[in-house]
């Protein structure tokens, strides 16, 4: 295929992906004509330029709120620091600023005033912001006051809280205009695309001439807050000493010696063991189910029953297995998982992406995001539009995840569909959701990058949704000062304390628990190799995709001398640490690190820990046991809770563990660095081969040669191919006996061998009309598999 034809094919495929990215026609939270809610008006945003200003809020320009009664029209702009069109637009924008300021000063536009705010993203510090303000050809303020001479306040929009309120974050540069009554009046494209009376300057002039009009008492489009900042939980330090004898009672251990209880699990549906080297577990935030992640089957086993009752009451009433249809890629060798409060979950894979050994590792791997609770909605309400299904059967049709699958009526197996995936951390050893309050979507997850021995912060921002290829709205930040050491096969779990804002990491090979201030650190440099960094850009080359290095984070060794720490669980003032090397569980005070006790579980492969949120019982998995989970039963409850104690003593300065003093790198040097070549539509992957059914029948793919890329097979719509594992023959069910047949772009069907039946040929005909089916007594089965076609 010629280069122009290839480029056209890629653009077409990517355009289709882009059209499926946004859940609704209106991508931003608020639309022209909306009266902004109080939360959007009063929220403060960090200002990176001018240096005399710390933050800015729209309330400063709200006629009904500001102290001096000034009537302002506010212009909000959106830019990405590495965007070439944005850099071209900004100088022209400042010319309009100067022109409007001069007209206001001369009294030509009534008694109102005009303010300018610029949302700048993707690698911003003081130096970057200053360089942006002084882009060649820009009008620059000479004022030393906090008004910046009327020129734009440049906001470090690292949380993306400003941009999503007013803009489709994928469309930039762009301009939003708000009147003195805080009604959103206009959304304008880049300056070269503005025409006629709908230009920035003319629109502002019209609104300034109307500032004498009274604000409506009851606006016709008063909008409720959309995704406002979440509740901030704070830690209140106390002077009580947690090491006092009567206060060293960890609730999961109790006041005496606890006992380890075994809860057996049987699976009458699939046959064999219900677990397969379990390495992680967590309780679903809304259903209370126990989710257990399996290394050997790239799947999740869900246990339904009672896990939060009184002593001795734990029981399993049902077993559910969840896969994705490409489990050999998207959940390959699962090491960890972490839930959000709304039920979304991220899985983390200790994998370099070999498709169960069928291809050479290419390290195209990272965390996968799933919705576990179906919801019809949009970007404002959450959920996905009708037709964007998070649960599908093998053929790609919508299915009921809670429907019984049995051999009598042959209900189809129901599978999960991923809503996003980012690709920057092969050999992921741990993951933790961060319940921070600032990002609009709350999709921040921390990851233990085992390949590069460091810490990564992922923000999926607005997930691309089921069936999309677009990863351009996300940010990935590396923390190179922090060194983490992987022990192959042993997860290094993580957890975030929402009150102290401490991220705890089981640094397995380092024999320690590390604590990191999750709110610390600042932009230091680019990670993207196309912008001068040293890391391959996997997910998207667009300027809206951030891949950066953050330095000067505050962190400390919280506990040391631990033999391969693996599991972590936080409950109240106690951090429980699973010592893989000995099978012990150690209890530490969450702020002082004081040891409160330990218990030898006898587990041969002690991995994940989780505290049941209702009962406070501490559960764990033993990777050597495939038919049980375990919990600790206290002999007697603690008489008193563990007190708060002192706040975490963060170090006064950062000492890098990588040999590079990232904290010493100046952030005040005025430079913008390289810019991304702006491409309107791009699929975001290194392999730019056109997607489509033709890819799977190329000579290389027909012989599974080194030139055939399995990831491209998935992205081209192949879930059946000789080069990838077969779901119809032992792939999902161990009893499957069939041949996989592709339904390109949608899914697959299984053609069963003689004597086999079922949607995955998992059942057997015994004789005549009789059929063999497993014993379903007491076992609910819902196999849920996520389709990931990038």
Buried (B, 14 or more C-beta within 10 A) or exposed (E): EEEEEEBEBBBBBBEBBBEBBBBEEEBBBBBBEBBBBEBBBBBBBBBBBBBEBEEBBBBBBBBEBBEEEBBBBBBBBBBBBBBBBBBBBBBBBBBBBBBBBEBBEEEEBBEBBBBBBBBBBBBBBBBBBBBBBBBEEBBBBEEEEEBBBBBBBBBBBBBBBBBBBBBBBBBBBBBBBBBBBBBBBBBBBBBEEBEEEEBBBEBBBBBBBBBEEEBEEEBEEEBEBBBBBBEEEEBEEBEBBBEEEEBBBBBBBBBEEBEBBEBEBBBBBBEEBBBBBBBBBBBBBEEBBBBBBBBBBBBBBBBBBBBBBEEEEBEBEBBBBBBBBBBBBBBBBBBBBBBBEBBBBBBBBBBBBBBBEBBEBBBBBBBBBBBBBBEEEBBBEBBBBEEBBBBBBBEBEBBEBEBEBBBEEEBBBBBBBBBBBBBBBBBBBBBBBBBBBBBBBBBBBBBBBBBBBBBBBBBBBBBBBBBBBBBBBBBBBBBBBBBBBBBEBBBBBBBBBBBBBBBBBBBBBBBBBBBBBBEBBBBBBBBBEBBEBEBBBBBBBBBBBBBBBBBBBBBBBBBEEBEBBBBBBBBBBBBBBBBBBBBBBBBBBBBBBBBBBBBEBEBEBBBBBBBBEEBBBBBBBBBEBBEBBBBBBBEEEBEEEBBBBBBBEBEEEBEBBBEBEBBEBEBEEBEBBEBBEBBEBBBBBBEBBBBBEEBBEBEEBEEBEEEBBBBBBBBBBBBBBEBBBBBBBBBBBEBBBBBBEBBBBBBBBBEBBEEBBBBBBBBBBEEEEEBBBBEBEEBBBBBBBBBBBB
